[in-house]
Amino acid sequence: MTIAHLPDAESPSALARIKDVFGRQRETALRLRTSTASERIAKIKKLRDAVVARTEAFYAAGHADFRKPSAEMDLTEILPIVQEANDAIRKVKGWMKPHRVWPSMAMVGSRGWVQYQPKGRCLIVSPWNYPVNLTFGPLVSAIAAGNTAIIKPSEMTPNLTRVMGEVVREVFSEDEVAFFEGDAAVAQALLDLPFDHIFFTGSPAIGKVVMAAAAKNLTSVTLELGGKSPTIVDASADLDTATQNILWGKYTNDGQTCIAPDHVYVHRSVKDAFVQKARAALTRSYGEPAAWKQSADLAHVVNARHTKRVKALLDDAVSRGAKVVIGGEVDESACFVAPTLLEDIPADAKIMEEEIFGPLLPIIAFDDVDEVIRKVNADPKPLALYMWSKTQKNIDRVLEQTSSGGACVNTTVVQFIHGNLPFGGVNNSGIGNAHGHYGFKAFSHERAVVRPQISMVSFFFPPYTDRVKKMIKMLLKLV
């Protein structure tokens, strides 16, 4: 198989190639409906092993694309794939088994079960911030569920994309898993096709485009999006643990993480102490600010366009009166924005309206947790919410009165690697779930099957005599 490079998706040859691969996957998808657990496991093992075998190549590619530290490649790219693959290898046989259900009162005398069927031909559109993890993680789920897949990675991390393509080429034939590179025109050409399922990871704005395209073919979707994930630190929180965890979650991948803490609400009584400890934690992690640009432990912004976008958010906040506590350095030529703590941010600053997706962390004082709950509920539902507290009453109030895709109490971002929990958003931050059994179900159709053992339904056939009507009335009372 050759990897498809389609710089001009509107050309007849490019469109023909996309349609040809999509057409050839149809027969494969039909055949895979009867694939066994052993067959699926074998493919997942080959995928896992091919990824691990290229660890050094991924290190080099991640550094070339945005100076990603090798430790972060291991922790945020390789580890999640290995965990996802190993979980599926251990459990897919059980996931595939039909699930028996008890009959309802109206169906006494029948057997019922849920049969898990592959959805068929699937499209995986993956982002640039964690391209390996967010491409191959969903692919493991698609394979576990017995599907074919076409992958459209981001064009913004070309070196990582190249190595990912090598993995796909080694492990799969193109009629089962294909890999199309290119820009938005390639993505649009793929979205025009009647896939059986689309798994998209990216921004809410593009998620709406994907959902609109899917609606034309009534294609089911999983949308892993984002949003402004708030963090709340109340007066009872362990500040040492909170600052270390929050800053790790924020500045891993240079803040380019969909579940990164976007901004922090800190109780006014501990806000100055929080800021002081946060400054100390940054220098402990990355050294003195003057050396941050050369730090081997800090990724850079992915490209010049995004660097300008993050700089514009910083400049706008400062021009409106925000105070830079530490950081603030920007070198557009190196795609570098320093880890930056901000306070005294006015409510009308753009940084309080847009998802930051970069290394800027606004710190906002509050007096009452209900005030924060009102602010959280006034914004679109985020992908994540983080609460730091030792006061159970405050924890319960925040969890009960807010909505988010996921939440953590006294920890940050680790919900992503909890393979037994669903990972996904709500409304603006996403639709559907991923990981483990939830990922398997996302790529499966849960088919309801009923088989009578004693047929009761014939008692209710017309003509509707008094006897039949009486039996219907009895049934209404029973159910």
LINGIJO-V243700 format. One record per helix or strand. SS is the DSSP state (H for helix, E for strand). FROM is the first residue (numbers start at 1). TO is the last residue. If there is no record, write none. Layout:
BEGIN
<<SS & FROM & TO> <SS & FROM & TO>>
END
This chain:
BEGIN
<<E & 4 & 5> <H & 12 & 32> <H & 37 & 53> <H & 55 & 66> <H & 70 & 96> <E & 99 & 101> <H & 105 & 107> <E & 110 & 118> <E & 121 & 125> <H & 133 & 144> <E & 148 & 152> <H & 158 & 171> <E & 177 & 181> <H & 184 & 191> <E & 197 & 201> <H & 204 & 216> <E & 220 & 224> <E & 230 & 233> <H & 239 & 255> <E & 263 & 267> <H & 268 & 286> <H & 289 & 294> <H & 304 & 319> <E & 323 & 326> <E & 330 & 331> <H & 332 & 334> <E & 336 & 337> <E & 340 & 343> <H & 350 & 352> <E & 360 & 366> <H & 369 & 378> <E & 382 & 388> <H & 392 & 401> <E & 404 & 409> <H & 414 & 417> <E & 423 & 423> <H & 427 & 429> <E & 430 & 431> <E & 434 & 434> <H & 436 & 442> <E & 444 & 452> <H & 457 & 460> <H & 466 & 478>>
END
